[in-house]
Amino acid sequence: MKTATSAGLLLYRDRNGLEVLLAHPGGPYWRKKDEGSWTVPKGEVLAGEDLYKAAFREFVEETGFHPRGIVTPLGCIRQAGGKRVHVWAVEGDWNPETLVSNTFSMEWPPRSSRIQAFPEIDRAEWFDIATAHRKILKGQAELLNRLELLRHTK
C-alpha cells in the first residue's frame, strides 16, 4: 500500500512574540476535540504535482486566503499513521474570521444512509507558540520546533 503524501503551509507572524495559524478539522469526529487536534492547513498531493504548489493550493482551498510572504521550507515529517507531510513556513497575517473552507461529504450519522457535507476546517486561530504546542496534533509538533529554530537563527 502506498503511503499518503500531504503538503501544507504554516502561516506565522510576530506580534510581541511568535504566533502561528492553526486549523481545526471540520466534521463530527473533531467537533468536541481541542487540545492535540489542531493542524497545519494541508492536504493530499496529486500525482505528479509540485509539493509547494500542492501546499499553496491546499491552504487556499481550506482557508480562502492567498498568503503572500517570505516562504521557508520546514521539511517533511511522518505522522503516526505513516502519512508524509511536507510543510513550508510563510510569514504573513490574515484574519481567520474570513475563513472560507472547502467541504467533504460523509454518511452521518453512521449507518443512517444520510450524506452530509462538512467543512474541511471549521475554524482557524492564531496561537502563541506555547499554546500552539498544546493545540497541534502530536505528530506535527516538530514543525513548530523547526519554525522556532529557524526564527532564532535569523
C-alpha positions in Angstrom: 0.0 0.0 0.0 1.3 3.4 -1.0 2.0 5.9 1.8 -0.1 9.1 1.5 1.7 12.4 1.0 0.4 15.8 2.0 1.7 19.3 1.8 0.8 22.4 3.7 1.7 25.9 4.8 2.3 27.1 8.4 1.5 30.8 8.4 3.3 32.8 11.1 3.7 36.3 12.4 5.5 38.2 15.1 3.2 40.3 17.4 5.2 40.7 20.6 6.3 37.1 20.0 6.0 34.3 17.5 2.4 33.3 16.6 1.2 30.6 14.3 -2.1 30.0 12.5 -3.5 26.5 13.1 -6.7 25.0 11.7 -9.3 22.9 13.5 -10.6 20.0 11.4 -14.2 20.0 10.5 -16.7 17.2 10.8 -18.4 15.3 13.6 -15.4 13.4 14.8 -13.4 16.5 15.6 -16.4 18.7 16.9 -15.6 18.3 20.6 -11.9 17.9 20.4 -9.5 20.7 21.1 -6.0 20.2 22.6 -4.0 17.9 20.4 -6.4 18.1 17.5 -5.4 21.3 15.6 -3.3 21.1 12.4 -1.3 22.9 9.8 -3.6 23.6 6.8 -2.6 20.8 4.4 -3.9 18.3 2.0 -3.1 15.4 -0.3 -0.6 15.9 -3.1 -2.0 15.0 -6.5 0.0 12.6 -8.7 2.9 14.5 -10.4 2.1 17.7 -8.5 4.8 20.0 -7.3 4.9 19.8 -3.5 5.0 23.5 -2.8 2.2 24.2 -5.3 0.1 21.5 -3.6 0.7 23.1 -0.2 -0.3 26.5 -1.5 -3.4 25.1 -3.3 -4.5 23.2 -0.2 -4.0 26.3 2.0 -6.2 28.3 -0.3 -8.9 25.6 -0.5 -9.1 25.2 3.2 -8.9 28.9 4.3 -9.9 31.0 1.3 -6.7 33.1 1.8 -3.9 33.5 -0.6 -0.7 34.1 1.5 2.0 36.4 0.2 5.1 36.5 2.2 8.6 35.0 2.7 8.4 31.2 2.3 10.9 28.9 4.1 10.8 25.1 3.8 10.3 23.3 7.2 11.0 19.9 5.6 9.0 16.7 5.9 7.5 14.9 8.9 5.9 11.5 9.2 2.7 11.3 11.1 1.7 8.3 13.3 -0.4 6.7 10.5 2.6 6.9 8.2 1.5 9.9 6.1 4.4 12.1 5.0 3.7 15.8 5.3 5.8 18.5 3.6 5.5 21.9 5.1 6.6 25.5 4.3 6.5 28.4 6.8 5.1 31.6 5.3 5.4 34.9 7.1 2.2 36.8 6.9 -1.0 38.0 8.5 -4.7 37.1 8.0 -8.0 37.4 9.8 -9.3 33.9 10.4 -12.8 35.3 10.8 -12.8 35.5 7.0 -12.3 31.7 6.7 -14.0 30.0 3.7 -13.2 26.3 3.6 -14.0 23.7 1.0 -16.2 20.8 2.1 -16.3 17.0 2.2 -19.2 14.6 2.3 -19.8 11.6 4.5 -22.6 9.4 5.8 -23.7 10.9 9.1 -24.8 9.7 11.5 -23.2 6.3 10.8 -25.4 3.7 9.0 -28.1 6.4 8.5 -27.8 6.4 4.7 -27.8 10.2 5.1 -25.0 12.1 3.4 -24.0 15.4 4.9 -21.4 18.0 3.9 -18.8 19.3 6.4 -16.1 21.9 6.1 -12.5 20.6 5.8 -11.7 23.0 8.6 -14.3 24.6 10.8 -12.2 27.4 12.2 -8.6 28.7 12.3 -6.9 30.7 15.1 -3.6 32.4 15.9 -1.8 30.9 18.8 1.4 31.9 20.6 4.0 29.2 20.3 3.5 27.7 23.8 -0.3 27.4 23.2 0.3 26.0 19.7 2.4 23.2 21.2 -0.6 22.1 23.3 -3.2 22.5 20.4 -1.4 20.9 17.5 -1.5 17.2 16.6 1.3 15.4 18.4 2.8 14.3 15.1 3.1 17.9 13.8 4.7 19.5 16.9 8.1 19.0 15.3 7.1 21.6 12.7 6.7 24.2 15.5 10.2 23.3 16.8 11.7 23.8 13.3 10.0 27.1 12.9 11.3 28.3 16.3 14.8 27.2 15.4 14.6 29.0 12.1 13.4 32.2 13.8 16.3 32.0 16.3 18.9 31.6 13.6 17.8 34.7 11.6 
